[in-house]
Amino acid sequence: MASDRKSVLNAMMAHQKRLADTSMRKLFAGDSQRFRKYSATCGSMLLDYSKNRIDEQAMAALFDLARAAGVEARRDAMWAGEPINVTEGRSVMHMALRYGGTEPVKVDSKDVMPQVREVLSRMKKFVGQVRDGSIKGATGEPFTDIVNIGIGGSDLGPAMVTAALEPYTRKNLRAHYVSNVDGAHMHDTLKRLDPKTTLFIVASKTFTTDETMTNAHSARAWLAKALGEKAVGDHFAAVSTNLEACASFGISEDRIFGFWDWVGGRYSVWSSIGLPVALAVGYDNFALFLKGAAAMDSHFLTVPLEENFPVIMGLLGIWYRNAWGFATHAVLPYDQRMSRFAAYLQQQDMESNGKSVMLDGMPVDYDTGPVVWGEPGTNGQHAFYQLIHQGTSVIPCDFLVASNPHEEMGQHHQKLVANCLAQSEALMLGKTGDEVETELKAAGLKPAAIKALKPHKIFPGNRPSNTLLYRKLDPATLGMLIALYEHKVFVQGTIWNINSFDQWGVELGKQLAKAILPKVSGEDRGNGHDSSTSGLLAHYHRLRS
Ligand code: G6Q
């Protein structure tokens, strides 16, 4: 961290020391305005961050940190198309993909908006034609199933969004996602499908990713076996920056949807990588999804830091990671349809900020990205929340909940909301020894039983959380939420002075897998590995023989 950054960081540490023994219970009791002070709105979305271990001075120190780290300047540099992804020499312009304004948006002094709009309008046409049945399979039947073949950024975003927007999908056009090179994934997906009515989308920025290409070739063989080689063109589309490789796979030009190297894989759901989403929910809903993200972009770009959702959430994450030493962060949507949200954010956050060198290549001497994890509530409550409430690690949480469900079913939604609010309240308040004792006495327990049980029933409390409350998980709201977390990760990466846009850490395993494959297949019986890897290979061959 640069030295000015370091001194502001030290100031932040001093506030941690000051607040180390202050409970949030006490802070709430002493300030009736606490919710008002520590909440913000973006459209109708509310961010309540009052249940955090903060006070005015600590927040001021955090905003100072954001300023000293140059968050605003770097944000503006990103939007100006500067190649802030320095190790790959690339701009980071996913915001252009959802920009709805009329100003030019430049990368390398070229306005990229005409090409963005051109691809969107081709997507719109294709989506309309598939959905109205005017584009058909080789036997003249309309498509009923879409299989997206991609991995990482070419899978997690669209898969998560499709699941989240289930109420906007149609029964007669189902989207499936195959990512894993484990043949079981493709096998179990195809098992239920009819080749005559199946459309495959091969989604790969590079069109070289081994898992995706292996899956694409298997899908192609399945289709060609049933309908003949000639049918491939009718049943495949592609999304890529590598247009030549798509063409040589046999995909016709009008079925290839491009995007650009200034769109990082994990930021690509807004590009043509979103094609399966648009097919599943309709182009108009996809456009609303982009619009929601654009609203969050505009908030991030223009609202003062003190009111800025991604800045506030990013700073609180830094506060807990660096000043308090909390190593993980849980994201807990009270929405079953967001079951893939945490998995999506794991890539978003951990691939972006799981770094240990700064932009100049020097090692960091502070912690960077936390482990991000989560599951939808209320399921998590009956599983891992025990540890969040009473475990030895403090885990800051984000709770996400809508005021309105898509389906009003009796009291379901009220119960869902009540549980969500109860959890953040319980985490903050905890339950003291005295409170436990009073409860147990009232339940008629004898003093000896009370003494034995009391320590087990105490909740330490003072466990931090944010709550995001929005009207409904509609396409625009989902777009806002994703963009919010993208920018939060950006804020943190800027403060940590790391490159949030490369992912060299995924390379070594890929390289070694290539080298080990001939040893697994038996083509090469040589050794040359550590004794563990050699031992595993030997046992593998014994089991196979
Ligand atoms: C994301 C990463 C990575 C990438 C996949 C798939 O930011 O770059 O997850 O999306 O490795 O890559 P392709 O789209 O090139 O197949």
Residues whose N, C-alpha, C, O or C-beta is under 5 A from the ligand:
A	BS01	G6Q	I151 G152 G153 S154 A203 S204 K205 T206 F207 T209 T212 G264 G265 R266
